[in-house]
Amino acid sequence: MKIALIQQKATQNIQHNIEKGIASVRTAAEKKAKIICFAELAFTPFYPQKKSEGQNLVLAETIPGCTTNLFSSIAKELGVVIILNLYENLNGKTFDSSPVIDADGKILGITRMVHITNYKYFYEKGYYEPGDSEAKVYDTAFGKVGVAICYDRHYPEYMRALALNGAEIVFIPQAGSVGEWPEGLYEAELRVAAFQNGYYTALCNRVGEEEFLVFSGESFVCNPNGEVIERTKEKIEEILVCDVNFLLNEKSHAKKLFFKDRRPELYKEWFNNK
């Protein structure tokens, strides 16, 4: 099966960004991709690069809403799964949210970023409420899908929870900028997560220069052996299409060894209130 990561620039023209995204979904589907993922806040400027001035509810949108309606329609037409990332307004609270749309156009659920950071040009605590506590896995038409939104990928507890809940692949919508972390760390983290948990990881990053940040692109896919099997070649707009085979998950070291030797009866005491 093929998956696709759509690495596109976001301009100030949100409608244009959405139309470009829809065109990219069509292109990915023509290349036989069955699960298609976008980067973090793919259709808007990256709002948290500036401190919030209290306009959050104006910037955010509802789910379901206009954007998800458009992508639900295209998902049903093409018979593909689509993972978005939007700035969500839920009853007056705002979240960094990834709705997962199944191949029949229905929204299976919404993953909301759990861990919220705050540092220069990533003033996210001013924009996002912490998401709900579930590590959701979605039983889509083409496999069991988990989502770890950007900062959540740093938390091995969350990545393990997705595995325990049955994820065959974890998609990471990200907004990672040039020079933000040491060279190669994105790949190192997600290679280890794939290896330790016996699933595929697929990071889809923003790309392009915005007001204060230059987003680095460099989207990639890791197999359950912790190997990078495909990556974007340039820091430019690109649709990365990659073959995955979930039968490999059961042959991974994690599934053959690590999971069988877990000691969950000890872990609660180790981590309780720490």
C-alpha positions as CSV (number, residue, x, y, z in Angstrom):
1,M,0.0,0.0,0.0
2,K,1.1,3.6,-0.6
3,I,0.9,6.5,1.7
4,A,1.5,10.2,0.9
5,L,2.9,13.1,2.8
6,I,2.0,16.5,1.4
7,Q,4.8,19.0,2.1
8,Q,3.4,22.4,1.0
9,K,4.0,26.1,1.8
10,A,1.3,28.1,3.5
11,T,0.7,31.6,2.1
12,Q,-1.5,34.3,3.7
13,N,-4.3,33.3,1.3
14,I,-6.0,30.5,3.1
15,Q,-8.4,29.6,0.3
16,H,-5.5,29.3,-2.1
17,N,-3.7,27.0,0.3
18,I,-6.8,24.8,0.7
19,E,-7.3,24.6,-3.1
20,K,-3.6,23.6,-3.5
21,G,-4.1,21.0,-0.9
22,I,-7.1,19.5,-2.7
23,A,-5.1,19.4,-5.9
24,S,-2.3,17.6,-4.1
25,V,-4.7,15.0,-2.7
26,R,-5.8,14.3,-6.3
27,T,-2.2,14.0,-7.4
28,A,-1.4,11.7,-4.5
29,A,-4.4,9.5,-5.3
30,E,-3.4,9.3,-8.9
31,K,-0.1,7.9,-7.6
32,K,-2.1,5.2,-5.8
33,A,-1.7,6.7,-2.3
34,K,-4.4,5.4,0.1
35,I,-3.6,7.4,3.2
36,I,-2.7,11.1,2.8
37,C,-1.4,13.3,5.5
38,F,-0.8,17.1,5.7
39,A,1.6,19.1,7.9
40,E,0.7,21.1,11.0
41,L,-1.7,24.0,10.2
42,A,-1.0,23.3,6.6
43,F,-3.5,25.8,5.2
44,T,-2.8,28.8,7.4
45,P,0.2,30.8,8.6
46,F,1.8,29.3,11.6
47,Y,0.0,31.5,14.2
48,P,2.1,30.6,17.3
49,Q,5.3,32.2,15.8
50,K,3.8,35.4,17.3
51,K,2.3,35.8,20.8
52,S,-1.5,35.6,20.8
53,E,-3.3,39.0,20.8
54,G,-6.5,37.4,21.9
55,Q,-7.8,36.8,18.4
56,N,-7.8,33.0,18.7
57,L,-11.5,32.4,18.2
58,V,-11.5,34.5,15.0
59,L,-8.6,32.4,13.6
60,A,-9.9,29.0,14.6
61,E,-12.6,26.9,12.9
62,T,-15.0,24.2,13.8
63,I,-14.7,20.5,13.1
64,P,-16.8,19.5,11.2
65,G,-16.7,22.8,9.3
66,C,-16.0,24.2,5.9
67,T,-12.5,22.8,5.5
68,T,-13.3,19.3,6.7
69,N,-16.5,19.3,4.5
70,L,-14.3,19.9,1.5
71,F,-11.8,17.2,2.3
72,S,-14.5,14.7,3.4
73,S,-16.1,15.1,0.0
74,I,-12.8,14.5,-1.9
75,A,-11.9,11.6,0.4
76,K,-15.2,9.9,-0.5
77,E,-14.9,10.7,-4.2
78,L,-11.3,9.2,-4.4
79,G,-11.7,6.5,-1.8
80,V,-8.8,7.7,0.3
81,V,-8.1,8.4,4.0
82,I,-7.0,12.0,4.7
83,I,-5.3,13.3,7.9
84,L,-5.6,17.1,8.3
85,N,-4.3,19.5,10.9
86,L,-6.4,22.5,11.8
87,Y,-6.7,25.2,14.4
88,E,-10.0,24.1,16.0
89,N,-12.6,26.1,17.9
90,L,-14.5,23.7,20.2
91,N,-17.1,25.5,22.2
92,G,-15.0,28.5,22.7
93,K,-11.8,26.7,23.4
94,T,-9.0,26.3,20.8
95,F,-6.9,23.3,20.0
96,D,-4.2,22.0,17.6
97,S,-6.3,19.3,16.0
98,S,-6.0,16.5,13.5
99,P,-9.3,15.1,12.2
100,V,-9.0,11.7,10.5
101,I,-11.3,11.3,7.5
102,D,-12.0,7.8,6.3
103,A,-12.3,6.7,2.7
104,D,-16.1,7.0,2.9
105,G,-15.8,10.7,3.8
106,K,-16.8,10.2,7.5
107,I,-14.7,11.8,10.2
108,L,-13.6,8.9,12.4
109,G,-12.4,11.2,15.2
110,I,-10.1,14.1,16.2
111,T,-6.7,13.9,17.8
112,R,-5.8,17.1,19.7
113,M,-2.3,17.9,20.7
114,V,-1.7,16.8,24.3
115,H,1.6,18.5,25.3
116,I,1.8,22.2,24.7
117,T,5.1,24.1,24.6
118,N,6.1,27.7,24.9
119,Y,9.4,29.2,23.6
120,K,10.6,31.8,21.1
121,Y,8.5,31.7,18.0
122,F,6.5,28.7,19.3
123,Y,4.2,30.6,21.7
124,E,1.7,27.7,21.7
125,K,0.4,28.0,25.2
126,G,-1.3,31.3,24.2
127,Y,-3.2,29.5,21.4
128,Y,-3.9,25.9,22.4
129,E,-5.6,24.1,25.2
130,P,-4.1,20.7,26.0
131,G,-5.9,18.0,24.2
132,D,-7.9,15.1,25.7
133,S,-6.0,12.3,27.4
134,E,-6.7,9.5,24.9
135,A,-4.0,8.2,22.6
136,K,-6.5,7.5,19.8
137,V,-6.0,4.9,17.1
138,Y,-8.4,5.0,14.1
139,D,-9.5,1.8,12.3
140,T,-9.5,3.2,8.8
141,A,-10.2,1.5,5.5
142,F,-6.5,1.0,5.0
143,G,-5.1,0.2,8.5
144,K,-5.0,1.3,12.1
145,V,-3.7,4.9,12.2
146,G,-2.4,6.9,15.1
147,V,-1.5,10.7,15.1
148,A,1.2,12.4,17.2
149,I,0.9,16.1,16.5
150,C,4.3,17.8,16.4
151,Y,5.5,18.3,20.1
152,D,3.8,15.0,21.2
153,R,6.4,13.0,19.3
154,H,8.9,14.0,22.0
155,Y,7.0,11.9,24.6
156,P,7.8,8.2,24.4
157,E,4.9,7.5,26.8
158,Y,2.5,8.8,24.1
159,M,4.2,7.0,21.3
160,R,4.0,3.7,23.3
161,A,0.4,4.3,24.1
162,L,-0.4,4.5,20.4
163,A,1.3,1.1,19.9
164,L,-0.6,-0.5,22.8
165,N,-3.8,0.8,21.3
166,G,-3.0,-1.0,18.0
167,A,-1.5,1.6,15.7
168,E,0.1,0.2,12.6
169,I,1.4,3.6,11.5
170,V,1.7,6.9,13.3
171,F,1.5,10.1,11.3
172,I,3.2,13.2,12.7
173,P,1.9,16.6,11.3
174,Q,4.8,18.9,12.2
175,A,5.9,22.5,12.1
176,G,9.6,22.2,12.4
177,S,11.9,25.1,11.6
178,V,15.5,25.2,10.3
179,G,18.0,25.1,13.2
180,E,15.3,24.5,15.9
181,W,16.8,21.2,17.0
182,P,20.2,19.4,16.4
183,E,20.7,18.1,12.9
184,G,19.1,14.7,12.4
185,L,17.1,14.7,15.6
186,Y,13.7,14.5,13.9
187,E,14.8,11.3,12.1
188,A,16.5,9.8,15.2
189,E,13.5,10.3,17.4
190,L,11.1,8.6,15.0
191,R,13.5,5.9,14.0
192,V,13.7,4.9,17.6
193,A,9.9,5.2,18.1
194,A,9.3,3.0,15.1
195,F,11.8,0.4,16.3
196,Q,10.7,0.3,19.9
197,N,7.0,0.1,19.0
198,G,6.9,-2.0,15.9
199,Y,5.0,0.4,13.7
200,Y,5.7,2.8,10.8
201,T,6.2,6.5,11.6
202,A,5.6,9.2,8.9
203,L,6.5,12.8,9.7
204,C,5.0,15.5,7.4
205,N,6.6,18.8,8.0
206,R,5.8,22.4,6.9
207,V,8.1,24.0,4.4
208,G,8.9,27.5,3.4
209,E,9.8,30.9,4.8
210,E,7.2,32.8,6.9
211,E,7.3,35.9,9.1
212,F,9.8,34.7,11.7
213,L,10.6,31.1,10.8
214,V,11.9,29.1,7.9
215,F,10.3,25.6,8.0
216,S,12.6,22.9,7.0
217,G,10.5,20.3,5.2
218,E,12.5,17.1,5.3
219,S,9.4,14.8,5.6
220,F,10.2,11.1,5.9
221,V,8.9,7.6,6.6
222,C,10.4,5.0,8.9
223,N,9.7,1.3,8.9
224,P,9.2,-0.9,12.0
225,N,12.9,-1.8,12.0
226,G,13.7,1.9,12.6
227,E,15.0,2.5,9.0
228,V,14.2,5.6,7.0
229,I,12.7,4.2,3.8
230,E,11.8,7.4,2.0
231,R,12.4,11.1,2.5
232,T,11.8,14.4,0.6
233,K,14.9,15.3,-1.3
234,E,14.7,19.1,-1.1
235,K,13.4,21.8,1.2
236,I,10.7,22.6,-1.3
237,E,7.1,21.7,-1.8
238,E,6.8,18.0,-2.6
239,I,4.4,15.1,-2.4
240,L,6.2,12.2,-0.8
241,V,4.7,8.8,-1.8
242,C,6.0,5.7,-0.1
243,D,5.1,2.0,0.0
244,V,4.3,0.5,3.4
245,N,3.6,-3.1,4.4
246,F,1.9,-3.6,7.8
247,L,2.7,-7.3,7.7
248,L,6.3,-6.2,8.6
249,N,5.0,-4.9,12.0
250,E,4.5,-8.4,13.4
251,K,8.0,-9.4,12.4
252,S,9.6,-6.4,14.1
253,H,11.8,-6.7,17.2
254,A,9.2,-4.8,19.2
255,K,6.4,-7.3,18.5
256,K,8.7,-10.4,18.7
257,L,10.6,-9.4,21.8
258,F,10.1,-6.1,23.5
259,F,6.3,-6.2,24.0
260,K,6.3,-9.8,25.3
261,D,8.9,-8.8,28.0
262,R,7.1,-5.7,29.2
263,R,6.5,-5.4,33.0
264,P,3.4,-3.1,33.2
265,E,2.7,-4.1,36.8
266,L,5.8,-2.0,37.7
267,Y,5.3,1.0,35.5
268,K,2.4,2.6,37.5
269,E,4.6,2.9,40.6
270,W,7.6,4.2,38.6
271,F,5.5,7.1,37.0
272,N,2.8,7.7,39.5
273,N,2.7,11.5,40.2
274,K,6.2,12.0,38.9
